[in-house]
Amino acid sequence: MQFGVFSVSDITRDPVSGTTPSEAERIDAIVKIAVKAEEVGLDVFAIGEHHNPPFFSSSPTTLLAHIAALTERLIVTTATTLITTNDPVRLAEEYAMLQHLSKGRMDLMLGRGNTAPVYPWFGQDIRQGLPLALENYNLLHRLWREDVVDWEGEFRTPLQGFTSTPRPLDDTPPFVWHGSIRTPEIAEQAAFYGNGFFANHIFWPSSHSKRLIDFYRRRFEHYGHGTQAQAVVGLGGQAYIAKRSQDAVKEFRPYFDEAPVYGNGPSMEEFTKGTPLTVGSPQEVIDKTLTFQETFGDYQRQLFLLDHAGMPLGMVLDQLELLGGEVVPVLRKELAARRDPGAAEAPTHASLVAAKYGDAPARQPRPNANRGDNVTGGSPYQDGDAQAEYPSLG
Amino acid sequence: MNAEAAQPYRLVVVSGGTSDPSSTRMLADRIADRVASLAEARDEKVAVSVIDLRELANEIATALVSQLMGPKMTRAIELLGAADAIVASAPVYKAAPSGLFSSFFHVLDNDLLIAKPVVLAATAGTARHALVVDEQMRSLFAYLRTMTVPTSVFAATEDWNSRELGERIDRAAVELLLLVESGFAEKVRTESWKSYQHEYGSAGGTELDIDLSTDLMRLATGGSAAPRRKP
């Protein structure tokens, strides 16, 4: 079971001090938050992707590579990477590079985002959002698994004899999570490929997220990747923690009340009652998080949203201390005790390499010499026998 | 009637009235009572539930600006989802059904009320608002694809003691009861539910069918959405 934090990358005015951090300050802060996450014993740091103010995370792999260089154990990932407006060829390249630099301490979560105007900025049409997401992943999947790809789809130019470089680390593709709130096609795609499925689990009651997760588990089994208990499930969640419950309520309320998305809407009390949010003592966060396991069954990754709504860096770092120091150790113990021995472990690069190669050494692709034409053609790697299929006149 | 008629018809009253007593609620109650007594005369039973939107005001506002449905909204949605017939009654403010009334129906899933028989009613301080039911409320309920009865019930201050209001209430009640008896809503839902647009988890969280044979599902599983043209 992995625990971590996920950030939207919002740059929001602190409603208590009245100041808005600069982009430079917030970017520095997010690096400190990620490093702190490892320091307090968390496993995962995830960043969102946005291409408009007031967000900073337009270039997640650059940020994550930097964080990976500053840490030793932390898995860096996304929440989410836009599989709609990014060219899957660029995603294949950038995330494979991140995988090499982080020595496999990464994965990624694919999503469609929540910003309608982003589509035309990248030449896409929001009405095609879902087919784009599905087709783009089909291509990304192949680019990481086949040295030479011939491909033709509806949304981007065809590829002929294309090799995405670098090849994944140890020729083992990064683990992929598909994030979705209410789209069965995304859950089906995750199940078809045996990938992970992540429910954002912030705005709705757990019962809402459970429907698609249960569907994903059934389909995962249907496609022969393992039992329903072996499906790979991740959940979001949200907490504000203080030693004393009443302090948590007092400290968090101004941030809740003016939070982007749900601020100025439901009361904090309504929201904590109706959604996975906890505002309270470490024990209260533990109790609520344990109900997730009761609702969804054993799962592999729990991410908390801690750093949004203008909370100043010091406050976020205190939250991390409490989460890593008092909440997660108890959750690890409790969840391990309850865990079905048949449930899947959280996927890591090491586990994927072991699954692919057993005790044998991993493949290390070495390219053939440059032929001078900058076209990889049939067989770009010394150990490969892949052949491109070029159209012929005949 | 057949054996199933032993089960009472579930009539849900939605009232946008805000005072107590409210004339909007009273109008709705008169219609509901009339439906019940007509039914009784035909050896049928009607169980009436009431949703007073005044009590849901906070939750309706919350639902409009966030995606959170509070417990009272959730209960109201359950009642409407199971309803055999609806009486929807709104006060007219500024020449329109009240914002509270309209907002309540705006946050419901598009497919929650498909084919359900509905009596539309409104109250106002002047007869000049008489067309609000036909020109504004009817279009909202058409969007929701309800089966609104032909007679609209409108009551301005001067109508309350008039015999004609009683007659209109009677007419609307008969129309509602006949539509309920015909089983139209149930038949549409049994025979044609899939032909309406749904989202996963819509119809108040009851629409959970997943069609695995669609183009998109083919695309999700590595195939192609559109049949490829032969070169």
Chai-1 contact restraints between the chains, C-beta under 6 A:
chainA,res_idxA,chainB,res_idxB,connection_type,confidence,min_distance_angstrom,max_distance_angstrom,comment,restraint_id
A,P131,B,L219,contact,1.0,0.0,6.0,A-B,restraint_1
A,P131,B,A225,contact,1.0,0.0,6.0,A-B,restraint_2
A,L134,B,L219,contact,1.0,0.0,6.0,A-B,restraint_3
A,L134,B,A220,contact,1.0,0.0,6.0,A-B,restraint_4
A,E135,B,L219,contact,1.0,0.0,6.0,A-B,restraint_5
A,N138,B,G222,contact,1.0,0.0,6.0,A-B,restraint_6
A,R182,B,Y200,contact,1.0,0.0,6.0,A-B,restraint_7
A,R182,B,G201,contact,1.0,0.0,6.0,A-B,restraint_8
A,P184,B,Y200,contact,1.0,0.0,6.0,A-B,restraint_9
A,P184,B,I210,contact,1.0,0.0,6.0,A-B,restraint_10
A,E185,B,L216,contact,1.0,0.0,6.0,A-B,restraint_11
A,E185,B,A220,contact,1.0,0.0,6.0,A-B,restraint_12
A,E188,B,M217,contact,1.0,0.0,6.0,A-B,restraint_13
A,E188,B,A220,contact,1.0,0.0,6.0,A-B,restraint_14
A,Q189,B,A220,contact,1.0,0.0,6.0,A-B,restraint_15
A,F192,B,T221,contact,1.0,0.0,6.0,A-B,restraint_16
A,F203,B,Q67,contact,1.0,0.0,6.0,A-B,restraint_17
A,Y262,B,S66,contact,1.0,0.0,6.0,A-B,restraint_18
A,G265,B,T62,contact,1.0,0.0,6.0,A-B,restraint_19
A,G265,B,V65,contact,1.0,0.0,6.0,A-B,restraint_20
A,G265,B,S66,contact,1.0,0.0,6.0,A-B,restraint_21
A,P266,B,T62,contact,1.0,0.0,6.0,A-B,restraint_22
A,P266,B,S66,contact,1.0,0.0,6.0,A-B,restraint_23
A,P266,B,L68,contact,1.0,0.0,6.0,A-B,restraint_24
A,G274,B,L68,contact,1.0,0.0,6.0,A-B,restraint_25
